[in-house]
Amino acid sequence: TPPAIAVAIALHEKGVAFDLAQHRWQDSAAALGAFAGQLEPFNSMEGEFPVLVDGSTAINDSYFILEFLDDRYLEPPLKPAGAYGQWQVQALARFFGERALPAVSSLGVASCFTPEQVPGLTQAASLTPERRDAWLAALDGEATEPVIEESGRKIGLLFDRLEHTLADSGGPWLLGTQFTLVDIEAFVLAHPFLAGQLPPVAVMPGMAVRDWHERISHRASVQAVLADIRPSFLPGPEHARWG
């Protein structure tokens, strides 16, 4: 899924060797159950993959994984050093996670997900009530027109935010001359539409975003990940009620 791809790109950027454990979506609940004794995944609001296992530590929520990696493996840095740059990272990460990612997940499930009833999947103890509702909707093929329309609107907001951020950055990346975590996060959300993996939305990106996407696509980390991983879309986080 896009969040897992973001983590893999960050690991490549850091030059950290890692093993990738992939699961069939039908086995998601059982696979999550393997982490039932881990404090960090247990405390996760969403209770979903990806999960990073580093020694005896297991953590999830892709943005927090990215921050963990940048603090754990210092070179090259993927966050700005200054206080304002740190705030920019947090503000963009919140926008990506609360507005864009639910929209990408909804459009991806509506376009690419093939429902298949799996006994016990939605009754698993490892699923939060929110995750259970999301899976039930996906398995029942409930892609309602209002959800699709709202998701398309939010992707338009994503492209507009990226366009304005790039115009203000003064550099080739979202925060200027330094390639950061927010470039990785934004790339995995925009890429399915620019690569034709998901249908176009009403508001597609302008030239600045397309050029930025092209620059990231040529990074060795991105090429290595996309050569090995086929993007997929599963029920994602709940749409934020505040819009």
Steps between C-alpha positions, in 0.01 A plus 500: 500500500620862463600529870708181477667629182589823684673303777693290247616815315622653826693183586672514161576871546666416832695210351356262761483134401155354564281202427152551362227272636187516289162349586191428294226744594287203601756428774521857630323442831700188583826668402423798724422257779866400506574843652233477770762505777679808368420824681538737205266329247252437783486874568457590133178686423452319171639155575623421151808438285773589423690389810874563534693247708841630607666255737256449787300813410186487286321821402230597252332809354708580195572864586628413847707222344658759269584725795638202693727409208630855470579514872641147514717522187639851477645509149385638272259720700145502367367780723602866511719603791314821594187535711295650215603221263396245763161671525462491121563124504239448770240722332537333161506153658170572672344618175626194313387255767161648583381621161695344215569145619135412578406632156769296322389190690134552416566560130748211488257255659218616273720459191731206573375293792322171425274412794520146631329389819754350738367311804606665822679796339273768643461327838871490578599645837788688335259728312378822659128582453597759237709246309218247520252748353743587219555135413126421508432786260777385264393135509141602428612716209354814659667773297228763529488793260534762778820331628646484149407864433644617832817299446550657158456844657767424759745382236443831326588670830815288516617609156417863575694485829801346328491760222498790747760341727739449209444858381594631844789262572765663281649161418434176320336337804199580714710663772764651277840353418479204742320179406289411805244263644217711362627451144482125559156518657358723230655295219331173599163678514533681168676222308197270442324778308803618305605143415151403383446244777185687609258691274551877467306725735327826409798714602827353380843644583669782316845504345685580823363186668562290190862617483545432873351152456737435211803601709402267780426217257864509391641463851678169550296426814169540318609299198624217724173483691264527205700232315422252780158605627171516314280768658175377650209666677322384813250661736684789658448747782163655568421829325546792736164643602629858494556486124 
